[in-house]
Structure formats: C-alpha cells, structure tokens
Amino acid sequence: MKTALLFAVSLASASMAVPAFAGDYQKNSYLYNALVQVCTETAADDRLGLHKTLKSYHIRKQDAVEKIVCNGQQLMDFARANQAVKVTRMLQPYEDRIKGRVSIQDIAAAAN
C-alpha cells in the first residue's frame, strides 16, 4: 500500500517537473501574461511598473534576471538593447550576483 502511494506521488511530481517551451504557452495563460507584461515594462524602461509587475506575479528580481527571456535575449541584455537605463540600473546588483562580482567600500575612512 505504501509502495503504491509512493509510486503515485513520485509519478505525479515527475510529470510536473517537465520543462515548458515557449511554444507550449497558451496566449491567455497566467505565465504567458506575466512574461509579456515583464518584457513590456522592461522595453518601456518603466522601473516602477516592472517592480509592481514582478511583485504581483510573485517573481523575485534575482529569478527574473536569471530566467526570463524576452525576444531570445536574457532580461538584462533585452533591457540594454532597448536602452532601458532605469531598469538596467535597478537589476544590475542581481546580475552582479550571478557573475560573482563584489564591491567593497570603506565607509569608515576619513574624508580628505
């Protein structure tokens, strides 16, 4: 009995772990609408609108930078291609985390 239940649960979870491709999204689905809205806000260089969109769809900024693709480009590359300066400035720290960049500032140093 426990084996059958374990098998059923693992089969159900494995079927949900299948990656989705862009062609699999239906035009009015939740995910499709989220991606379109994020890409539109990025192209419009609307920093506040993008922040609200990410928050309303419960997408972390780190996940957006790592995983969202607009017109075949990563989100940051898409923002730079559309000259979205405000959005690029907002998401730059999250891209730096991916690349492993660290900046150290000495705030206790005496100003001359």
Backbone bond lengths (Angstrom), bond angles and torsions (degrees), N, CA, C in turn:
res aa  C-N    CA-C-N  psi(-1)  N-CA   C-N-CA  omega(-1)  CA-C   N-CA-C  phi
1 M - - - 1.451 - - 1.526 110.47 -
2 K 1.346 116.16 -46.92 1.459 119.82 -179.96 1.523 110.51 -66.10
3 T 1.316 116.76 -35.60 1.457 120.48 -179.99 1.516 110.67 -66.15
4 A 1.326 117.24 -41.72 1.458 121.34 179.38 1.529 110.35 -65.13
5 L 1.314 116.96 -40.96 1.463 120.90 178.67 1.525 110.71 -65.85
6 L 1.310 117.38 -43.42 1.455 121.99 178.21 1.529 110.83 -62.04
7 F 1.325 116.68 -42.19 1.456 121.29 178.40 1.527 111.13 -63.47
8 A 1.315 117.30 -42.25 1.463 121.28 -179.53 1.531 111.23 -65.23
9 V 1.317 116.84 -41.26 1.464 121.10 179.71 1.524 110.35 -67.50
10 S 1.324 117.72 -43.04 1.465 120.14 -179.36 1.526 111.04 -67.85
11 L 1.319 117.60 -35.36 1.460 121.03 177.52 1.527 110.74 -66.91
12 A 1.320 116.64 -41.26 1.465 120.46 178.99 1.522 111.06 -66.06
13 S 1.326 117.82 -41.61 1.466 120.10 -179.90 1.521 111.20 -71.14
14 A 1.320 118.56 -32.58 1.460 120.99 178.31 1.523 110.79 -68.81
15 S 1.309 117.15 -34.39 1.461 119.13 179.88 1.521 111.49 -70.83
16 M 1.326 118.10 -24.07 1.461 121.17 178.90 1.520 111.45 -85.63
17 A 1.323 118.32 -14.98 1.455 121.80 -177.12 1.524 112.72 -87.71
18 V 1.299 118.73 2.40 1.451 122.07 -179.72 1.528 108.91 -71.39
19 P 1.335 118.39 127.72 1.463 119.65 -179.04 1.524 111.64 -68.49
20 A 1.315 114.82 147.83 1.472 120.75 179.72 1.520 109.09 -102.45
21 F 1.300 116.98 146.04 1.454 122.53 178.25 1.514 109.05 -107.05
22 A 1.326 116.09 163.27 1.464 120.84 -175.84 1.527 111.88 -58.30
23 G 1.313 117.30 -33.69 1.453 120.30 179.76 1.515 113.00 -71.65
24 D 1.326 116.79 -16.54 1.460 121.32 -178.64 1.524 113.12 -81.33
25 Y 1.341 117.67 -16.27 1.454 120.18 -177.16 1.524 109.50 -76.51
26 Q 1.308 116.11 134.18 1.453 120.14 175.56 1.518 108.43 -87.94
27 K 1.293 116.98 148.08 1.462 122.50 -170.33 1.529 114.56 -56.44
28 N 1.304 119.72 -34.14 1.460 120.78 -177.29 1.520 112.70 -110.12
29 S 1.319 117.20 24.40 1.459 119.42 179.51 1.525 110.02 -80.66
30 Y 1.304 115.59 162.51 1.467 122.90 -178.78 1.523 110.66 -60.03
31 L 1.330 117.02 -47.22 1.456 121.81 -177.71 1.528 111.56 -66.20
32 Y 1.310 116.77 -42.65 1.463 121.21 179.11 1.533 110.24 -61.05
33 N 1.313 116.68 -45.24 1.469 120.64 179.11 1.524 111.46 -62.94
34 A 1.321 116.66 -39.34 1.464 120.43 178.78 1.522 110.95 -63.43
35 L 1.323 116.82 -46.06 1.462 120.52 -178.88 1.527 111.67 -65.64
36 V 1.307 117.12 -42.17 1.464 120.56 178.98 1.523 110.42 -63.24
37 Q 1.313 116.96 -42.59 1.458 120.31 -178.55 1.524 111.18 -66.75
38 V 1.332 117.58 -40.92 1.469 121.21 178.69 1.529 109.65 -63.58
39 C 1.310 117.68 -45.47 1.466 120.92 -179.64 1.527 111.54 -65.86
40 T 1.316 117.22 -38.02 1.462 121.31 179.05 1.519 111.05 -66.20
41 E 1.315 117.21 -44.62 1.476 120.93 178.96 1.524 110.43 -64.47
42 T 1.326 116.96 -37.26 1.461 120.56 179.20 1.524 110.47 -66.51
43 A 1.320 117.12 -46.19 1.466 120.78 -179.45 1.526 111.63 -63.72
44 A 1.320 117.18 -31.77 1.463 121.70 -179.97 1.526 112.53 -81.85
45 D 1.333 117.28 -3.74 1.467 123.84 -177.55 1.528 110.92 56.77
46 D 1.320 115.76 41.32 1.463 122.64 179.57 1.528 108.58 -100.78
47 R 1.332 115.91 90.41 1.455 121.94 -176.37 1.521 112.06 -62.12
48 L 1.309 116.97 -45.99 1.456 120.93 -179.31 1.530 111.26 -66.95
49 G 1.324 116.41 -42.46 1.459 120.42 177.67 1.519 112.01 -62.24
50 L 1.342 117.15 -40.39 1.462 120.79 177.87 1.518 110.64 -65.45
51 H 1.330 116.47 -42.06 1.465 120.13 178.04 1.527 110.97 -59.79
52 K 1.327 116.94 -44.99 1.471 121.07 179.65 1.520 111.42 -66.27
53 T 1.327 117.03 -39.02 1.469 120.75 178.76 1.519 110.74 -64.39
54 L 1.327 116.84 -46.86 1.461 120.01 179.08 1.521 110.78 -61.38
55 K 1.317 116.22 -39.89 1.460 120.42 179.64 1.525 111.58 -67.84
56 S 1.328 117.07 -41.05 1.469 119.62 -178.03 1.521 112.67 -68.99
57 Y 1.337 116.67 -30.05 1.465 120.06 177.70 1.531 112.50 -95.54
58 H 1.325 116.84 6.14 1.468 123.05 177.91 1.526 111.78 57.35
59 I 1.338 115.63 47.39 1.457 121.90 177.18 1.520 107.17 -110.27
60 R 1.329 116.18 124.42 1.458 119.76 176.64 1.528 109.36 -72.88
61 K 1.315 116.60 149.22 1.461 120.42 -179.91 1.523 110.99 -62.37
62 Q 1.321 117.11 -36.97 1.461 120.87 178.01 1.527 110.36 -61.81
63 D 1.332 116.88 -43.44 1.463 120.70 178.41 1.523 111.08 -66.07
64 A 1.323 116.98 -37.37 1.461 120.24 179.18 1.520 110.55 -63.04
65 V 1.320 116.92 -45.15 1.462 120.77 -179.38 1.524 110.80 -65.28
66 E 1.323 117.29 -39.07 1.464 121.08 -176.32 1.525 112.97 -77.94
67 K 1.337 118.59 -35.87 1.455 119.97 -164.38 1.524 116.66 -118.99
68 I 1.319 119.51 -20.00 1.463 119.63 -176.20 1.526 109.91 -83.94
69 V 1.320 114.81 133.52 1.465 122.17 179.81 1.524 108.33 -122.17
70 C 1.329 116.28 127.71 1.457 122.57 178.18 1.525 108.34 -118.90
71 N 1.310 116.85 122.96 1.470 122.37 -179.49 1.523 112.57 52.89
72 G 1.312 117.09 38.07 1.460 121.89 177.21 1.514 114.47 80.71
73 Q 1.322 118.74 6.27 1.458 122.47 -179.61 1.523 109.61 -119.39
74 Q 1.325 116.12 148.20 1.459 119.91 172.32 1.525 107.97 -59.84
75 L 1.316 117.08 156.88 1.470 121.87 -174.60 1.525 112.37 -56.14
76 M 1.329 117.84 -44.16 1.468 120.55 -179.11 1.526 111.41 -67.70
77 D 1.314 117.91 -39.82 1.463 120.61 177.23 1.527 110.68 -65.53
78 F 1.333 115.90 -38.59 1.462 121.13 176.99 1.527 110.46 -63.49
79 A 1.326 117.12 -41.74 1.470 121.20 179.21 1.528 110.49 -64.51
80 R 1.330 116.61 -42.32 1.468 119.38 178.92 1.534 111.32 -66.65
81 A 1.326 117.01 -39.15 1.467 120.73 179.74 1.529 111.30 -64.52
82 N 1.333 116.90 -31.76 1.467 121.56 178.60 1.523 112.32 -94.35
83 Q 1.327 116.88 9.72 1.465 123.92 178.93 1.523 111.93 53.74
84 A 1.317 115.40 43.63 1.462 121.79 178.39 1.532 107.97 -89.01
85 V 1.319 115.76 82.54 1.459 122.25 -173.42 1.528 111.80 -65.12
86 K 1.315 117.64 -44.35 1.472 121.48 -177.54 1.525 111.18 -64.67
87 V 1.320 116.36 -43.36 1.465 120.74 179.95 1.524 110.06 -66.97
88 T 1.334 116.81 -41.50 1.459 120.85 178.98 1.520 110.70 -61.95
89 R 1.315 116.83 -42.63 1.466 121.11 179.06 1.536 110.77 -64.39
90 M 1.328 117.04 -37.57 1.465 120.85 -179.39 1.535 111.40 -68.78
91 L 1.338 116.94 -39.06 1.465 120.90 -174.67 1.528 113.85 -93.65
92 Q 1.336 118.56 -5.82 1.460 122.52 -177.36 1.532 113.57 -56.46
93 P 1.341 120.15 -43.79 1.476 118.99 179.26 1.533 112.86 -60.73
94 Y 1.310 117.43 -31.51 1.465 120.80 -179.36 1.517 110.91 -75.04
95 E 1.327 116.93 -32.61 1.463 119.99 175.10 1.525 110.12 -71.36
96 D 1.335 116.65 -36.60 1.460 120.68 178.56 1.521 111.43 -62.54
97 R 1.318 117.54 -34.71 1.467 120.89 177.89 1.519 111.67 -62.44
98 I 1.335 115.85 -36.24 1.457 120.19 179.74 1.522 109.97 -66.68
99 K 1.325 116.42 -42.87 1.457 121.33 -176.47 1.523 112.55 -80.36
100 G 1.321 116.79 -10.44 1.453 120.48 178.19 1.518 113.78 81.32
101 R 1.312 117.69 21.49 1.460 120.37 177.62 1.521 109.61 -78.39
102 V 1.312 115.05 141.09 1.453 120.44 177.38 1.515 107.53 -134.12
103 S 1.308 116.97 134.73 1.457 120.11 174.69 1.524 108.33 -116.06
104 I 1.329 114.94 134.50 1.461 120.89 -178.42 1.514 107.88 -117.28
105 Q 1.323 115.73 127.21 1.462 120.79 178.43 1.518 108.47 -120.14
106 D 1.313 116.45 133.54 1.448 120.94 177.37 1.519 107.84 -90.71
107 I 1.334 116.68 103.51 1.457 119.90 -176.81 1.522 112.31 -85.96
108 A 1.326 116.67 -10.57 1.453 120.14 -179.52 1.534 112.06 -94.67
109 A 1.307 118.14 -2.16 1.456 120.87 -178.25 1.530 110.30 -68.17
110 A 1.323 115.87 143.28 1.453 120.89 179.82 1.520 109.49 -75.28
111 A 1.322 115.96 135.94 1.466 120.70 178.24 1.516 109.51 -81.71
112 N 1.306 117.23 132.23 1.476 121.28 179.78 1.489 111.01 -95.87
